[in-house]
Amino acid sequence: MTDEVGTLVLRNNYLQTLSLSLSERKGMAETGFLTRLMQSLEQRGLLSRAVEFLPDDAALTERTRRGQSLTRPELAVLLAYAKLTLYDDLLGTHVPDDPYLARELSQYFPREVQDRFPAAVESHRLRREIIATSLVNAVINRGGPACVVRLTDETDADVATIVMAYVAVDESYGLKWLNDAIDALDTCIDGQLQLSLYASIQDLLLSRMVWYVRNVDFKDGLEAVIARFGPAIREIVAGLDNTLPPDLQAARSKRRQDLTDAGVPAGIAGEFADLDALVSAPDIVTVAERTRRAIGDAAATFFAAEAKFRLDLIIAAARSVPANDYFERLAIDRAIDQIAAAERRLTADMLATGQSGQEAVETWLAAHPEATRIRRSVEEIAASGLTLAKLAVAANLLGDLVKA
């Protein structure tokens, strides 16, 4: 049992180191969020930057001018503070009492303890504290030190909702399996490639956490939410060969081949090639529910509309638009959310024609000739090199498109 305890301890150390590497990799793009984390902790009287040898705002401004981000030791300090703060905040919520999270309790103990003393594990006097510890480690290790303050600012959600959104996304998408699969590639592929794969999962995690916070009601508990989205997302994955239009299918195949050529096993490469399409999976599920159409019909129509209006290019480009500060990054995220909302409404309107896929798109366009001008404008924006201003215009145009 000693070896298993050692493995459990070292596992968290591995994930903390990975979290630091991902934050370090983001560099300047993460500085604004980390600055907000420090400011938030200071406002609550939980951090003294002078005591912890962390840069003040003036020093951070100078670093930004020089293109310098926080150092790895500074990131490590903030990682620790983020965990301590989230733990205290989480204990004051109902989240550790959610029945779905009982699994966190069992996974905390070595297998022999679980097998021999299941009742004692279940009724452990530190049950809530153990579950909270496990959740905190998961959220901060996978989302990064600034993820909670970032989502709080972006969505105005409370800690309970943000943590439940983390669990819902992780479980619905099967991200633990994907992360474990990348872990198994240690020393087998290039380290930077491996880190980029972890970053792809983290990007999906953070963007979908925002989506779940804004669009999902957690009042019935985690199990209901995961049961709603998990099977539907797996159905979307299973149907991608048939629902993706040619251009998106070609991009998916190229991504798979590129990863395979770089040494990633074919099965894992296929999973990562699917991620670009699966960012939209919760939107597709929502549209299918609202229109009472099959998941396959909703997916085919959603992807066809996306390809017709080049929304895939706009959203992909938007995620790489340089942000000069924290507020510009929030503005970019908000514009992406507006585009996704417009895409949901557009897909629902197209499905209302009674058709699906490309046929539904063409039928809808024929009935809305005034939409052609907007579509061309959006295409021009997508092809012209995206900026924050252009992204805002595209989001507004797409909003008008749904009204057209």
N, C-alpha and C positions, 0 to 999 in steps of 0.2 A: 504493500500500500504506500510505502514511502516514495517509491519511484513515481507512482501516479500523482501523489501530492506535488512532487517536484515538477512534474510535467505541467500540471495545472498552473503552478506559479510562474514557470518559465513562459507559458503560453501568453499570459498577460504582458510579460516583459517584451516578448516578440511583437505583439500588437501595438504596444506603446511606441516602440522604436519605429515601426511601420508608419504610425500616425505622424510622428515627427518628420519622417522622410517625405510623406505626402504634403505636409504643410510647407516644408522647405522647398519642395519641387514647385509649388504654386508661386513662391517668391512674392513679388510686388502685388500680385493679384489678391493676395490674402492679407496684406498689411492693413488695409482699411478695416476689415472685420476684426483682426487682432487688436487694433487700436480701440475699437468699440468695446471689445471684451475688457481691456484694461480700464477704460473709462467707466464701464458699468460696475466693475468690481470696486473701483475707487469710490463711486457714488454710494455704494452700499457699505463702505467702511471695511471692506474685506481685503484690500490690497494697498500696500505702499510700494510704489515703484522704486523709491529711493532705497528702501530696505532690501528689495529683491534685485537691485541693480538693473532695473528695466528702463528703457529710454522714455523720457517724457515726450509730450506732443511736439515740442520744438525740435528735439533731437530726431524724432520720427519724420518731421517735415524735411529736415536736412538730409536724412537718409534717402527719402523718396526722391529728392532732387538729384541725388547721386546714383539713384537706381539700386539702392541697397535695402534689403529686407531684414527681418529679425534673424538673429543667429540661432543656431540649433540649441545652445544652452538656454537662451531666452524662451524659445518655443517650449522647451521641457518644463520651465517654471510655469508657463501659462497652461500647459496641459494638466499639471498637478492642481492648479487653482480651479480650472474648469471642472475637474472631477470632484473636488471637495465641495464646490459650490452647488453643483448639480445634485450631488448626493443629499445635502441638507435640504435643498428645495424639493426634491422628489419625495423625501420621507414625509413631507407635509401634505402630500396629495393622496388620492385614492388609488393611484396606479399600482403600487406594490400589492394591492389586494385583488387585482383582476385575476380571475381563475385561470386564464390562459397562461399566466406567467408562473404558475406553479412549477413548470418545467425548469425554470431558472434555479429554483431551490434544489431540485434533484441533481442538476448538472454541476452544482457547486461542490458536492461531496464526492469522494472516491467511490467507485463502483461497489466495493465491498461494504462500505457503510450503507449505501442505498439498499443493497440486497438484504443485509442482516437486520437493519433497523429502519424500515420504511416508515413506520408510524412516528418514530422519534424525529425523523427528518421532516415529515409533513407538519408536525406540531412544534417544531423548533422555536424556542422563545425569541430568537433573532430572525425569524422568518422574513419579516418586512425589510430588515436591514440587509439581509443576504440578497434578497431579490433586487433591492435598490442598488446595491454594490455591483451586481452583475449587469444591470441595465446601464448604469453610469459608465462602466468600463466599455460596454459595447457601443454606446452612443458616441462617446468622445474618441475612443480608439478608431472607430470607423468613420465618423463624421468630421473629426478634427476639433481642436480646442475651441474654435470660434463658432461651431455649428449652431449651438443653442441661441447665443446672442444674435447671430445672423438671422435665424428663422424668427426669433422674437421680433426683431426690427422689421422684417419683411412682411410678416403676417399678423403681428400683434397678438399671437397666440400665447397661452400660458405654457408652463413647463410640462404639465400633465399631457396636454394635447400633442406637444412636440415629441415627447418620448413615446407616446402611443403611436404616433405617425411613423416613428422610426421602426418600431416592432412590426407594424402593419406592412410597411414597404419591404423590410427584410424578409418577412415570412411569405408575403404574396409573390415576390419575385424569386425566392429561393437563393438569396444573395449569400447566405452562409455556405451553401454548396459551392458557389462560384469562387468565393474567397478561399475556401479550403483547397479547391482545385489549383488555384494560383500558388498557394503555399507549397504544394507538392512539386512545383516547378523550381524550387530553390536549387541553384547551381546547375540547372538544366537548360536555362535560356539566359539571354543577356539580362543583366540586372535592371537596366533602364527600361527595357521592354516589359519586364515583370512589373516594375513600378507603374508603368503607363497602364497596364491592365487593372491594377488596383485602383488607379485614378479614374478609369472608366466606370468602375463600379461605384466609387464615391460620388462622382458627378451624377450618376443615375439616382443614387440614394438621396442626395440632397435635393435634387430637383423634384423628385416624387414625394419626398417628405413635405415640401411646400404644397404640392398638389393635394395630398391627403389632408393637410391641415385646413386648406381652403374649401375642400369639396366633400369631406366625409364627416359624418356625425358619429362620434365614438360613444354615445350614451348607452348603447346596448352592449358595449364591451368589445374587446379585441377579437374574440372568436367569430363574432358576426361579421366584422369587417373583413377578416382574412378569408372567411368562407365565401364572402361575396366576390372578392377580387381574385384570390388565388387560383381557383379552377378556371375562371374565365381567361386569366392571363396565360395559363398553360394551353388553353384551347386556341388562343391567338397564336402562340408559338407553333403549335402543331399545324396551323393552317397557313403559315407564311409562304410556303412554296406556291400556294394557289392565290393568295390575296394580294401579294405585292405586285405592283405594275412593273413592266420591264426595266425601267431606269433604276428603280429602287432595288429590284432583284439583282441587277448587275452590280450595284454598289455593295450589296450584301455579299455576293459571291467573291468580289475582289477583296473585301475585308477578310473573308475566311481564308482565301488563298494567300494573302500577304502574311497573315499570322502563321499559317501552316509552313510557309517558306522560311519563316523566322524561327522555326523549331517548336512552335506551340502544337501540342497534340490535336489531331483533327476534331475530336469531339469538343474540346474546350474552345478551339478556334471557331467552331460553329456557334457555340453559345454566345461568344463575344460579337460575332458578326450579326447576331439577332438584336443586340442591345439598342442600336440606333432606332430600329422600328418599334421596340418595346417601350421606349420612352412614352409613346402615345397610348399604351395599352389601357390605363385607367380611363382615358378619354373615350376610347372605343367601347369599353364596358358601360360607361355612363350613357353614351348615345344609344347603344343596344337596348338598355333598360328603358330609356325614355321613349323610344320609338317602337318598342316591343318587337324588334327584329332580331334575327339570329346573330350571334357573335360574328360568324363568317361574313354575313351581308354587311354588317356595320364596319368590319375591318376592311373589306374590299373597297367600300365606298370612301371610307376615311383616307385610305392610302391613295386611291385614285384622285381624290380632291387635292390631297397634299402634293401629288406629282403635277397635277394640272396647273396649280397656282404657285408651284416651286416653293411651297412653304417649308419643305425639308431643308432646302438650301438656306432660306432665311433664318430658320431656327438654329441650324448648325453654325452659320456665320455669326449669329447673334451671341453665341456662347464664347466666341473668340474676339468679340469687339473689345478693344482696350478701354478700360475705365480709369480715369485719372484719380478718382477717389472713391470712397465707400458709397457715397450717395449715387454716383453714376452707375455703380454696379447694381444697386437696388433698382434704379430706373430701368436698366437693361432687363433685369429679372421680371419686373412688372410688365414691360412691353411683351416679353416672351409669353407671359401668362395671358395677356390680352389676345395675342395671336392664337393661342391654344383654345381660348374660350370661343373666339370667332370660328375656328375650325370645327369645334363641336356643333355649333349652331348650323354651320354650312352643311355639314354631313347629315344632320337631322333633316334639314330642308330637302336635301337630295334624296334621302331615303323615303321621304313623303311622296315622291313620284311613284312609288310602288315598285321601283326597280332597285338594282344594286350595282356596285362597282362602276366601271367606265360608262355603262349605259345610263346609270342614274346621273352621273356628272354631265353627260352630253344632253340628256333630256332637260335637266335643270338649266343649263346654259342657254339652250334654245328658247326656254321660257323667260329668260332674264337677259336679253341682248345688251341691256345697259351695263351688265357686269363685265363685259369685254374690256372696256376702258380701264376699269380698276384692275383687272387681271394683268393687263399689259403694264400698268404702272408698277404693280408689285413685282412682276418679272424683271423690269428695268432696275428696280431697287436691288433685287437679289443679285443681279449681274454687275452692279456698278461699284461694288466695294462698300460694305455696310459700315455705317457710323451710328452713334446713338441717335442723332437727329433723324437719319433715314429709317432707323428701326421704329422710332415713334410714329413716323409718317406711315410706314407699312402697317403697323398695328391699327392705326385709325382708318386706313383704307379698307382693311379687312373687316373692320367693324361696320363700315358703310356697305361693304359687299353683301353682308348678311341681310341688311335692310333693303338691298336693291331689288 
